[in-house]
Amino acid sequence: MANIKSAKKRILVAERNHDRNVAYKSKVKTAVKVVLAEAAAKNQDAVNAAISTVYKLCDQGVSKGIFHKNTAARKKSRLAKAVNKLLAE
């Protein structure tokens, strides 16, 4: 454990940020699962609404510093590819 007051504070801040980041990433993963489930059910309107939510969450994650911009772009690209594959079947 740290002895210096500022180091103790940094530990607390890092834990708080870690918890926030983990929760946000979990929210994104859940939203992706919803999109894939709707795509598997061939529900085009629900897919469009859900995919826009995922895109928004990814972009907000980049602005908050939770995701790197390339990570968000990769997630969006892979999701679009998976959705297109499911809807084409």
N, CA, C and O atoms as a printed pandas DataFrame, in Angstrom:
     atom_number atom_name residue_name chain_id  residue_number  x_coord  y_coord  z_coord
0              1         N          MET        A               1    0.842   -1.188    0.000
1              2        CA          MET        A               1    0.000    0.000    0.000
2              3         C          MET        A               1    0.876    1.236    0.000
3              4         O          MET        A               1    1.951    1.257    0.599
4              5         N          ALA        A               2    0.408    2.247   -0.669
5              6        CA          ALA        A               2    1.167    3.483   -0.788
6              7         C          ALA        A               2    1.157    4.245    0.539
7              8         O          ALA        A               2    0.215    4.136    1.324
8              9         N          ASN        A               3    2.207    5.006    0.771
9             10        CA          ASN        A               3    2.322    5.822    1.981
10            11         C          ASN        A               3    1.993    7.286    1.717
11            12         O          ASN        A               3    1.552    7.997    2.619
12            13         N          ILE        A               4    2.204    7.732    0.499
13            14        CA          ILE        A               4    2.011    9.139    0.171
14            15         C          ILE        A               4    0.530    9.374   -0.149
15            16         O          ILE        A               4   -0.123    8.560   -0.802
16            17         N          LYS        A               5    0.027   10.512    0.331
17            18        CA          LYS        A               5   -1.397   10.806    0.195
18            19         C          LYS        A               5   -1.841   10.833   -1.263
19            20         O          LYS        A               5   -2.898   10.294   -1.591
20            21         N          SER        A               6   -1.065   11.441   -2.133
21            22        CA          SER        A               6   -1.452   11.533   -3.543
22            23         C          SER        A               6   -1.446   10.157   -4.206
23            24         O          SER        A               6   -2.268    9.889   -5.083
24            25         N          ALA        A               7   -0.530    9.286   -3.795
25            26        CA          ALA        A               7   -0.490    7.930   -4.347
26            27         C          ALA        A               7   -1.709    7.132   -3.902
27            28         O          ALA        A               7   -2.265    6.352   -4.676
28            29         N          LYS        A               8   -2.126    7.330   -2.648
29            30        CA          LYS        A               8   -3.338    6.659   -2.166
30            31         C          LYS        A               8   -4.558    7.117   -2.968
31            32         O          LYS        A               8   -5.417    6.314   -3.332
32            33         N          LYS        A               9   -4.615    8.426   -3.234
33            34        CA          LYS        A               9   -5.723    8.965   -4.006
34            35         C          LYS        A               9   -5.717    8.392   -5.418
35            36         O          LYS        A               9   -6.774    8.035   -5.939
36            37         N          ARG        A              10   -4.566    8.298   -6.037
37            38        CA          ARG        A              10   -4.475    7.753   -7.394
38            39         C          ARG        A              10   -4.966    6.306   -7.426
39            40         O          ARG        A              10   -5.606    5.892   -8.392
40            41         N          ILE        A              11   -4.672    5.539   -6.384
41            42        CA          ILE        A              11   -5.148    4.155   -6.319
42            43         C          ILE        A              11   -6.672    4.130   -6.299
43            44         O          ILE        A              11   -7.290    3.334   -7.007
44            45         N          LEU        A              12   -7.281    4.996   -5.491
45            46        CA          LEU        A              12   -8.741    5.046   -5.413
46            47         C          LEU        A              12   -9.361    5.483   -6.745
47            48         O          LEU        A              12  -10.366    4.927   -7.185
48            49         N          VAL        A              13   -8.751    6.475   -7.368
49            50        CA          VAL        A              13   -9.261    6.958   -8.649
50            51         C          VAL        A              13   -9.138    5.872   -9.719
51            52         O          VAL        A              13  -10.045    5.680  -10.529
52            53         N          ALA        A              14   -8.006    5.166   -9.711
53            54        CA          ALA        A              14   -7.801    4.104  -10.696
54            55         C          ALA        A              14   -8.828    2.986  -10.521
55            56         O          ALA        A              14   -9.326    2.443  -11.507
56            57         N          GLU        A              15   -9.143    2.644   -9.285
57            58        CA          GLU        A              15  -10.150    1.610   -9.034
58            59         C          GLU        A              15  -11.524    2.061   -9.515
59            60         O          GLU        A              15  -12.268    1.283  -10.112
60            61         N          ARG        A              16  -11.853    3.319   -9.251
61            62        CA          ARG        A              16  -13.141    3.846   -9.680
62            63         C          ARG        A              16  -13.246    3.846  -11.209
63            64         O          ARG        A              16  -14.270    3.456  -11.769
64            65         N          ASN        A              17  -12.191    4.281  -11.863
65            66        CA          ASN        A              17  -12.185    4.303  -13.325
66            67         C          ASN        A              17  -12.249    2.891  -13.900
67            68         O          ASN        A              17  -12.924    2.651  -14.901
68            69         N          HIS        A              18  -11.548    1.966  -13.266
69            70        CA          HIS        A              18  -11.563    0.578  -13.726
70            71         C          HIS        A              18  -12.967    0.008  -13.659
71            72         O          HIS        A              18  -13.427   -0.638  -14.600
72            73         N          ASP        A              19  -13.649    0.249  -12.543
73            74        CA          ASP        A              19  -15.022   -0.250  -12.395
74            75         C          ASP        A              19  -15.943    0.359  -13.455
75            76         O          ASP        A              19  -16.785   -0.335  -14.024
76            77         N          ARG        A              20  -15.777    1.658  -13.715
77            78        CA          ARG        A              20  -16.591    2.324  -14.728
78            79         C          ARG        A              20  -16.318    1.742  -16.108
79            80         O          ARG        A              20  -17.246    1.490  -16.876
80            81         N          ASN        A              21  -15.042    1.528  -16.422
81            82        CA          ASN        A              21  -14.675    1.009  -17.736
82            83         C          ASN        A              21  -15.204   -0.407  -17.940
83            84         O          ASN        A              21  -15.710   -0.736  -19.013
84            85         N          VAL        A              22  -15.088   -1.237  -16.918
85            86        CA          VAL        A              22  -15.574   -2.618  -17.024
86            87         C          VAL        A              22  -17.082   -2.630  -17.249
87            88         O          VAL        A              22  -17.581   -3.394  -18.075
88            89         N          ALA        A              23  -17.809   -1.788  -16.519
89            90        CA          ALA        A              23  -19.263   -1.727  -16.669
90            91         C          ALA        A              23  -19.637   -1.245  -18.069
91            92         O          ALA        A              23  -20.575   -1.766  -18.671
92            93         N          TYR        A              24  -18.923   -0.269  -18.584
93            94        CA          TYR        A              24  -19.234    0.270  -19.909
94            95         C          TYR        A              24  -18.958   -0.766  -20.993
95            96         O          TYR        A              24  -19.750   -0.925  -21.922
96            97         N          LYS        A              25  -17.837   -1.470  -20.874
97            98        CA          LYS        A              25  -17.511   -2.505  -21.853
98            99         C          LYS        A              25  -18.544   -3.622  -21.818
99           100         O          LYS        A              25  -18.893   -4.177  -22.859
100          101         N          SER        A              26  -19.030   -3.953  -20.638
101          102        CA          SER        A              26  -20.060   -4.977  -20.510
102          103         C          SER        A              26  -21.344   -4.528  -21.194
103          104         O          SER        A              26  -22.022   -5.328  -21.838
104          105         N          LYS        A              27  -21.679   -3.238  -21.054
105          106        CA          LYS        A              27  -22.866   -2.687  -21.705
106          107         C          LYS        A              27  -22.756   -2.806  -23.223
107          108         O          LYS        A              27  -23.735   -3.119  -23.900
108          109         N          VAL        A              28  -21.568   -2.556  -23.748
109          110        CA          VAL        A              28  -21.347   -2.657  -25.196
110          111         C          VAL        A              28  -21.500   -4.107  -25.649
111          112         O          VAL        A              28  -22.142   -4.379  -26.664
112          113         N          LYS        A              29  -20.915   -5.030  -24.902
113          114        CA          LYS        A              29  -21.011   -6.449  -25.271
114          115         C          LYS        A              29  -22.460   -6.919  -25.264
115          116         O          LYS        A              29  -22.873   -7.669  -26.149
116          117         N          THR        A              30  -23.230   -6.485  -24.276
117          118        CA          THR        A              30  -24.634   -6.862  -24.201
118          119         C          THR        A              30  -25.403   -6.306  -25.396
119          120         O          THR        A              30  -26.246   -6.994  -25.972
120          121         N          ALA        A              31  -25.111   -5.064  -25.763
121          122        CA          ALA        A              31  -25.784   -4.453  -26.910
122          123         C          ALA        A              31  -25.457   -5.193  -28.200
123          124         O          ALA        A              31  -26.314   -5.341  -29.071
124          125         N          VAL        A              32  -24.215   -5.658  -28.322
125          126        CA          VAL        A              32  -23.812   -6.428  -29.509
126          127         C          VAL        A              32  -24.586   -7.741  -29.564
127          128         O          VAL        A              32  -25.023   -8.163  -30.634
128          129         N          LYS        A              33  -24.756   -8.385  -28.414
129          130        CA          LYS        A              33  -25.499   -9.639  -28.375
130          131         C          LYS        A              33  -26.958   -9.430  -28.789
131          132         O          LYS        A              33  -27.548  -10.285  -29.449
132          133         N          VAL        A              34  -27.534   -8.292  -28.400
133          134        CA          VAL        A              34  -28.908   -7.981  -28.788
134          135         C          VAL        A              34  -29.000   -7.836  -30.304
135          136         O          VAL        A              34  -29.933   -8.346  -30.925
136          137         N          VAL        A              35  -28.027   -7.137  -30.900
137          138        CA          VAL        A              35  -28.030   -6.954  -32.357
138          139         C          VAL        A              35  -27.943   -8.303  -33.054
139          140         O          VAL        A              35  -28.696   -8.560  -33.992
140          141         N          LEU        A              36  -27.043   -9.161  -32.615
141          142        CA          LEU        A              36  -26.870  -10.464  -33.255
142          143         C          LEU        A              36  -28.120  -11.338  -33.096
143          144         O          LEU        A              36  -28.476  -12.084  -34.008
144          145         N          ALA        A              37  -28.776  -11.246  -31.949
145          146        CA          ALA        A              37  -29.999  -12.024  -31.741
146          147         C          ALA        A              37  -31.108  -11.543  -32.678
147          148         O          ALA        A              37  -31.833  -12.355  -33.255
148          149         N          GLU        A              38  -31.236  -10.244  -32.827
149          150        CA          GLU        A              38  -32.258   -9.698  -33.734
150          151         C          GLU        A              38  -31.930  -10.042  -35.187
151          152         O          GLU        A              38  -32.830  -10.317  -35.981
152          153         N          ALA        A              39  -30.644  -10.026  -35.533
153          154        CA          ALA        A              39  -30.249  -10.375  -36.901
154          155         C          ALA        A              39  -30.550  -11.838  -37.186
155          156         O          ALA        A              39  -30.984  -12.187  -38.284
156          157         N          ALA        A              40  -30.318  -12.695  -36.193
157          158        CA          ALA        A              40  -30.607  -14.115  -36.371
158          159         C          ALA        A              40  -32.107  -14.344  -36.545
159          160         O          ALA        A              40  -32.527  -15.281  -37.224
160          161         N          ALA        A              41  -32.910  -13.476  -35.921
161          162        CA          ALA        A              41  -34.362  -13.583  -36.042
162          163         C          ALA        A              41  -34.886  -12.881  -37.295
163          164         O          ALA        A              41  -36.088  -12.885  -37.559
164          165         N          LYS        A              42  -33.973  -12.275  -38.069
165          166        CA          LYS        A              42  -34.315  -11.588  -39.324
166          167         C          LYS        A              42  -35.282  -10.414  -39.104
167          168         O          LYS        A              42  -36.153  -10.152  -39.933
168          169         N          ASN        A              43  -35.113   -9.723  -37.987
169          170        CA          ASN        A              43  -35.967   -8.585  -37.655
170          171         C          ASN        A              43  -35.219   -7.300  -38.040
171          172         O          ASN        A              43  -34.477   -6.746  -37.230
172          173         N          GLN        A              44  -35.416   -6.839  -39.258
173          174        CA          GLN        A              44  -34.623   -5.744  -39.834
174          175         C          GLN        A              44  -34.780   -4.431  -39.073
175          176         O          GLN        A              44  -33.791   -3.734  -38.845
176          177         N          ASP        A              45  -36.001   -4.080  -38.676
177          178        CA          ASP        A              45  -36.217   -2.812  -37.972
178          179         C          ASP        A              45  -35.505   -2.806  -36.621
179          180         O          ASP        A              45  -34.865   -1.821  -36.255
180          181         N          ALA        A              46  -35.620   -3.901  -35.889
181          182        CA          ALA        A              46  -34.967   -3.995  -34.589
182          183         C          ALA        A              46  -33.445   -4.000  -34.734
183          184         O          ALA        A              46  -32.732   -3.462  -33.888
184          185         N          VAL        A              47  -32.958   -4.610  -35.810
185          186        CA          VAL        A              47  -31.515   -4.633  -36.052
186          187         C          VAL        A              47  -31.002   -3.219  -36.281
187          188         O          VAL        A              47  -29.975   -2.831  -35.724
188          189         N          ASN        A              48  -31.709   -2.453  -37.093
189          190        CA          ASN        A              48  -31.282   -1.089  -37.383
190          191         C          ASN        A              48  -31.240   -0.230  -36.124
191          192         O          ASN        A              48  -30.305    0.546  -35.927
192          193         N          ALA        A              49  -32.249   -0.372  -35.276
193          194        CA          ALA        A              49  -32.289    0.404  -34.038
194          195         C          ALA        A              49  -31.170   -0.024  -33.088
195          196         O          ALA        A              49  -30.507    0.815  -32.478
196          197         N          ALA        A              50  -30.969   -1.330  -32.970
197          198        CA          ALA        A              50  -29.968   -1.837  -32.038
198          199         C          ALA        A              50  -28.549   -1.547  -32.516
199          200         O          ALA        A              50  -27.670   -1.258  -31.705
200          201         N          ILE        A              51  -28.320   -1.621  -33.818
201          202        CA          ILE        A              51  -26.967   -1.384  -34.326
202          203         C          ILE        A              51  -26.586    0.089  -34.170
203          204         O          ILE        A              51  -25.419    0.410  -33.945
204          205         N          SER        A              52  -27.567    0.981  -34.289
205          206        CA          SER        A              52  -27.253    2.393  -34.070
206          207         C          SER        A              52  -26.905    2.644  -32.608
207          208         O          SER        A              52  -26.086    3.512  -32.305
208          209         N          THR        A              53  -27.523    1.890  -31.702
209          210        CA          THR        A              53  -27.184    1.998  -30.280
210          211         C          THR        A              53  -25.755    1.545  -30.029
211          212         O          THR        A              53  -25.017    2.186  -29.281
212          213         N          VAL        A              54  -25.366    0.448  -30.652
213          214        CA          VAL        A              54  -23.998   -0.052  -30.480
214          215         C          VAL        A              54  -22.990    0.947  -31.038
215          216         O          VAL        A              54  -21.965    1.214  -30.409
216          217         N          TYR        A              55  -23.273    1.491  -32.202
217          218        CA          TYR        A              55  -22.370    2.480  -32.797
218          219         C          TYR        A              55  -22.221    3.686  -31.880
219          220         O          TYR        A              55  -21.118    4.199  -31.688
220          221         N          LYS        A              56  -23.333    4.133  -31.317
221          222        CA          LYS        A              56  -23.302    5.282  -30.415
222          223         C          LYS        A              56  -22.478    4.963  -29.166
223          224         O          LYS        A              56  -21.668    5.783  -28.731
224          225         N          LEU        A              57  -22.680    3.785  -28.593
225          226        CA          LEU        A              57  -21.927    3.393  -27.405
226          227         C          LEU        A              57  -20.428    3.318  -27.700
227          228         O          LEU        A              57  -19.608    3.745  -26.887
228          229         N          CYS        A              58  -20.078    2.777  -28.855
229          230        CA          CYS        A              58  -18.662    2.685  -29.223
230          231         C          CYS        A              58  -18.047    4.075  -29.372
231          232         O          CYS        A              58  -16.946    4.332  -28.884
232          233         N          ASP        A              59  -18.757    4.955  -30.042
233          234        CA          ASP        A              59  -18.241    6.310  -30.243
234          235         C          ASP        A              59  -18.122    7.066  -28.918
235          236         O          ASP        A              59  -17.160    7.803  -28.704
236          237         N          GLN        A              60  -19.096    6.880  -28.039
237          238        CA          GLN        A              60  -19.010    7.513  -26.727
238          239         C          GLN        A              60  -17.855    6.925  -25.914
239          240         O          GLN        A              60  -17.187    7.641  -25.167
240          241         N          GLY        A              61  -17.625    5.625  -26.063
241          242        CA          GLY        A              61  -16.511    4.988  -25.367
242          243         C          GLY        A              61  -15.181    5.559  -25.802
243          244         O          GLY        A              61  -14.266    5.695  -24.990
244          245         N          VAL        A              62  -15.063    5.895  -27.078
245          246        CA          VAL        A              62  -13.834    6.523  -27.584
246          247         C          VAL        A              62  -13.674    7.903  -26.971
247          248         O          VAL        A              62  -12.583    8.260  -26.526
248          249         N          SER        A              63  -14.744    8.680  -26.942
249          250        CA          SER        A              63  -14.646   10.039  -26.417
250          251         C          SER        A              63  -14.370   10.053  -24.917
251          252         O          SER        A              63  -13.759   10.994  -24.410
252          253         N          LYS        A              64  -14.812    9.021  -24.203
253          254        CA          LYS        A              64  -14.565    8.928  -22.765
254          255         C          LYS        A              64  -13.211    8.302  -22.448
255          256         O          LYS        A              64  -12.785    8.289  -21.293
256          257         N          GLY        A              65  -12.535    7.784  -23.471
257          258        CA          GLY        A              65  -11.232    7.184  -23.246
258          259         C          GLY        A              65  -11.285    5.731  -22.827
259          260         O          GLY        A              65  -10.290    5.185  -22.349
260          261         N          ILE        A              66  -12.422    5.104  -22.997
261          262        CA          ILE        A              66  -12.570    3.693  -22.618
262          263         C          ILE        A              66  -12.059    2.791  -23.734
263          264         O          ILE        A              66  -11.422    1.769  -23.475
264          265         N          PHE        A              67  -12.341    3.174  -24.974
265          266        CA          PHE        A              67  -11.867    2.439  -26.146
266          267         C          PHE        A              67  -10.882    3.301  -26.925
267          268         O          PHE        A              67  -10.989    4.527  -26.943
268          269         N          HIS        A              68   -9.929    2.646  -27.564
269          270        CA          HIS        A              68   -9.105    3.314  -28.572
270          271         C          HIS        A              68   -9.961    3.449  -29.821
271          272         O          HIS        A              68  -10.855    2.635  -30.054
272          273         N          LYS        A              69   -9.695    4.464  -30.618
273          274        CA          LYS        A              69  -10.543    4.696  -31.797
274          275         C          LYS        A              69  -10.511    3.517  -32.757
275          276         O          LYS        A              69  -11.528    3.201  -33.376
276          277         N          ASN        A              70   -9.376    2.869  -32.892
277          278        CA          ASN        A              70   -9.295    1.718  -33.793
278          279         C          ASN        A              70  -10.062    0.521  -33.233
279          280         O          ASN        A              70  -10.624   -0.265  -33.996
280          281         N          THR        A              71  -10.089    0.379  -31.923
281          282        CA          THR        A              71  -10.851   -0.701  -31.304
282          283         C          THR        A              71  -12.336   -0.530  -31.594
283          284         O          THR        A              71  -13.019   -1.490  -31.951
284          285         N          ALA        A              72  -12.833    0.690  -31.442
285          286        CA          ALA        A              72  -14.241    0.959  -31.713
286          287         C          ALA        A              72  -14.554    0.719  -33.189
287          288         O          ALA        A              72  -15.591    0.145  -33.521
288          289         N          ALA        A              73  -13.662    1.154  -34.069
289          290        CA          ALA        A              73  -13.873    0.956  -35.500
290          291         C          ALA        A              73  -13.894   -0.534  -35.832
291          292         O          ALA        A              73  -14.705   -0.980  -36.644
292          293         N          ARG        A              74  -13.014   -1.293  -35.213
293          294        CA          ARG        A              74  -12.966   -2.736  -35.451
294          295         C          ARG        A              74  -14.242   -3.412  -34.968
295          296         O          ARG        A              74  -14.792   -4.269  -35.659
296          297         N          LYS        A              75  -14.714   -3.030  -33.786
297          298        CA          LYS        A              75  -15.943   -3.611  -33.253
298          299         C          LYS        A              75  -17.126   -3.318  -34.176
299          300         O          LYS        A              75  -17.932   -4.206  -34.455
300          301         N          LYS        A              76  -17.229   -2.087  -34.643
301          302        CA          LYS        A              76  -18.330   -1.709  -35.526
302          303         C          LYS        A              76  -18.245   -2.453  -36.855
303          304         O          LYS        A              76  -19.259   -2.901  -37.390
304          305         N          SER        A              77  -17.043   -2.580  -37.377
305          306        CA          SER        A              77  -16.860   -3.263  -38.656
306          307         C          SER        A              77  -17.212   -4.741  -38.548
307          308         O          SER        A              77  -17.910   -5.283  -39.405
308          309         N          ARG        A              78  -16.738   -5.379  -37.513
309          310        CA          ARG        A              78  -17.022   -6.804  -37.333
310          311         C          ARG        A              78  -18.507   -7.050  -37.090
311          312         O          ARG        A              78  -19.061   -8.048  -37.549
312          313         N          LEU        A              79  -19.146   -6.133  -36.365
313          314        CA          LEU        A              79  -20.572   -6.278  -36.116
314          315         C          LEU        A              79  -21.361   -6.139  -37.416
315          316         O          LEU        A              79  -22.270   -6.925  -37.681
316          317         N          ALA        A              80  -21.015   -5.147  -38.217
317          318        CA          ALA        A              80  -21.712   -4.952  -39.493
318          319         C          ALA        A              80  -21.535   -6.160  -40.396
319          320         O          ALA        A              80  -22.477   -6.591  -41.060
320          321         N          LYS        A              81  -20.325   -6.706  -40.418
321          322        CA          LYS        A              81  -20.058   -7.882  -41.243
322          323         C          LYS        A              81  -20.877   -9.079  -40.774
323          324         O          LYS        A              81  -21.426   -9.814  -41.595
324          325         N          ALA        A              82  -20.963   -9.280  -39.458
325          326        CA          ALA        A              82  -21.717  -10.399  -38.910
326          327         C          ALA        A              82  -23.210  -10.240  -39.176
327          328         O          ALA        A              82  -23.895  -11.210  -39.498
328          329         N          VAL        A              83  -23.709   -9.020  -39.041
329          330        CA          VAL        A              83  -25.129   -8.763  -39.272
330          331         C          VAL        A              83  -25.472   -9.012  -40.739
331          332         O          VAL        A              83  -26.475   -9.655  -41.049
332          333         N          ASN        A              84  -24.646   -8.507  -41.624
333          334        CA          ASN        A              84  -24.899   -8.712  -43.051
334          335         C          ASN        A              84  -24.895  -10.193  -43.418
335          336         O          ASN        A              84  -25.680  -10.640  -44.254
336          337         N          LYS        A              85  -24.007  -10.941  -42.786
337          338        CA          LYS        A              85  -23.938  -12.382  -43.056
338          339         C          LYS        A              85  -25.210  -13.080  -42.550
339          340         O          LYS        A              85  -25.761  -13.945  -43.230
340          341         N          LEU        A              86  -25.669  -12.696  -41.353
341          342        CA          LEU        A              86  -26.877  -13.325  -40.800
342          343         C          LEU        A              86  -28.120  -12.952  -41.608
343          344         O          LEU        A              86  -28.996  -13.790  -41.821
344          345         N          LEU        A              87  -28.198  -11.725  -42.049
345          346        CA          LEU        A              87  -29.389  -11.289  -42.792
346          347         C          LEU        A              87  -29.400  -11.840  -44.214
347          348         O          LEU        A              87  -30.464  -11.948  -44.825
348          349         N          ALA        A              88  -28.236  -12.190  -44.746
349          350        CA          ALA        A              88  -28.155  -12.717  -46.114
350          351         C          ALA        A              88  -28.588  -14.184  -46.182
351          352         O          ALA        A              88  -29.009  -14.669  -47.233
352          353         N          GLU        A              89  -28.483  -14.865  -45.079
353          354        CA          GLU        A              89  -28.826  -16.301  -45.053
354          355         C          GLU        A              89  -30.287  -16.547  -45.279
355          356         O          GLU        A              89  -30.725  -17.697  -45.285
